Amino acid sequence: MTSHLRLGRACTIAALLLGAGALRLALDADWIPAAALAYGSLVVTLGARLEYGSHRRVLEQHEWARRHALGETPLAPLDPCCPLWRISRTSHAPDCTRVRFEEITSQLTDIDTRDSA
C-alpha cells in the first residue's frame, strides 16, 4: 500500500462524511452551511481522485522498472507523469517520461532510417 492509496482512502472517507453532513444540514434547511460542506466534499473528492491516480502511477512505474530489469524492452514509456506534460514542451520533474519518450522515438527513427538506406 502506497502513501497515495492511504491518502486517497482518507479523502474518500472525508468526502463521504462531508456529503452526509451536507445532506443532514440541507434537510434542516440550513442552506449556507450545507452548500459549504457540499463544496468541501467535492474538493476532497477531487483530491481522492488525484491520489488514486498517483497510486496507479507508482504501481505502473514499479512494473515498468521490474520488466526493464528483467531484460525486457518495453518500447513505450509510461504515460506522462502529469497533465503539465501535455502543455509544456520541456521535462519538469526528475521522473518525467517525456525525455525518455523523445529518446526512444529518436532511437527508433534512427533505426528506421538506417534500415531503409
ZAMARGU-4260 file (C-alpha; in steps of 0.2 Angstrom, whole numbers, plus 5000, padded with zeros to 4 digits):
<rodrens>
0) 5000/5000/5000 | 5007/5017/4995 | 5005/5033/5004 | 4995/5039/4989 | 4982/5025/4992
5) 4981/5028/5011 | 4978/5047/5007 | 4965/5043/4994 | 4956/5032/5006 | 4956/5045/5019
10) 4950/5058/5007 | 4936/5046/5001 | 4930/5044/5019 | 4931/5063/5022 | 4921/5066/5006
15) 4908/5054/5012 | 4907/5062/5029 | 4906/5079/5022 | 4892/5074/5010 | 4882/5066/5024
20) 4884/5082/5034 | 4879/5092/5020 | 4863/5081/5017 | 4859/5082/5035 | 4860/5102/5035
25) 4850/5103/5019 | 4836/5093/5027 | 4836/5105/5041 | 4835/5120/5029 | 4852/5127/5034
30) 4857/5130/5016 | 4873/5140/5018 | 4882/5128/5029 | 4875/5114/5018 | 4882/5122/5002
35) 4899/5124/5011 | 4900/5106/5016 | 4895/5100/4999 | 4908/5111/4991 | 4921/5104/5003
40) 4915/5087/4999 | 4918/5090/4980 | 4936/5097/4983 | 4940/5082/4994 | 4933/5070/4981
45) 4945/5078/4968 | 4959/5076/4980 | 4955/5057/4982 | 4954/5055/4963 | 4971/5063/4961
50) 4978/5052/4974 | 4971/5036/4967 | 4979/5041/4950 | 4996/5044/4959 | 4994/5027/4967
55) 4991/5019/4950 | 5006/5028/4943 | 5018/5022/4956 | 5012/5004/4953 | 5015/5006/4934
60) 5032/5013/4937 | 5037/4998/4948 | 5030/4986/4935 | 5040/4995/4921 | 5056/4995/4931
65) 5054/4977/4935 | 5051/4972/4917 | 5066/4983/4912 | 5077/4975/4925 | 5072/4958/4918
70) 5079/4962/4901 | 5063/4966/4893 | 5062/4981/4882 | 5046/4989/4884 | 5045/5001/4868
75) 5034/5014/4875 | 5037/5023/4892 | 5024/5026/4905 | 5011/5039/4901 | 5016/5057/4905
80) 5018/5060/4924 | 5005/5074/4925 | 4994/5085/4914 | 5008/5098/4914 | 5017/5087/4902
85) 5004/5090/4888 | 5005/5109/4889 | 5024/5111/4892 | 5037/5107/4880 | 5051/5103/4892
90) 5053/5090/4906 | 5048/5097/4923 | 5052/5083/4935 | 5066/5071/4938 | 5054/5056/4934
95) 5046/5064/4919 | 5044/5052/4905 | 5044/5065/4891 | 5063/5064/4890 | 5063/5045/4889
100) 5049/5045/4876 | 5058/5058/4865 | 5075/5047/4867 | 5066/5031/4862 | 5057/5039/4847
105) 5073/5046/4841 | 5082/5030/4843 | 5068/5021/4833 | 5068/5034/4819 | 5087/5032/4818
110) 5085/5013/4816 | 5072/5015/4803 | 5082/5027/4793 | 5097/5015/4794 | 5087/5000/4788
115) 5080/5010/4773 | 5097/5016/4767
</rodrens>
